Amino acid sequence: MNREIPNTKNIVDLSNIESRDLMLELKSRGYYTDLIFGIGDVDWNLKSINDDRDEADHIKLDDSEKIDILDNCFNTDWYCERMNDNILDEILNRYDS
């Protein structure tokens, strides 16, 4: 159920565009964007952990480690199956007479 996004050769360099603007663009195209997680979420949680520790015991992570944490936190197949079940139920509950 893990859906790959096709590589379209139409990709332009978006590195200079703010993440928030990219999320707004996706939302304008009909995507649900309220639950997008990124490195900032790992940073926020890491700060919470490190705030309760002495400086010598702080956990330090580079961006690739943070991305690895995000990858390991999500069972994409399970989430996709669950969301598709929820979407199906919502359609039937609201619009099936």
Summary of the structure (lengths in Angstrom):
residues: 97
radius of gyration: 18.3
end to end distance: 29.3
largest distance: 62.9
contacts: 158
relative contact order: 0.11
helix: 59%
strand: 0%
